Amino acid sequence: MTTTKIRATVRERGREIKAKSSASIVRRLEDFDNLSGEGVHDGSVLVYLESQEKWLPTTVLNKQNVDGGEF
């Protein structure tokens, strides 16, 4: 996830435009406020836990409805 912020100053007299930009990149699960990286291992998926208002890693899916369709 990349967040870019740009600040600009425009002055009419000298027709001068100054711009400063900065970008921040989130690289780890711990960098997100509503994600927990604890307990992540091979095969984990993120599941939203409404009671904690967080995404948690798990290998157990017990509240999902899966419709495989007809074959």
KAQUI-V447125 format. One record per helix or strand of 2 or more residues. SS is the DSSP state (A for helix, B for strand). FROM is the first residue (numbers start at 1). TO is the last residue. If there is no record, write none. Layout:
{{SS | FROM | TO} {SS | FROM | TO}}
//
This chain:
{{B | 2 | 11} {B | 16 | 25} {A | 29 | 31} {B | 35 | 36} {B | 45 | 49} {B | 54 | 58}}
//
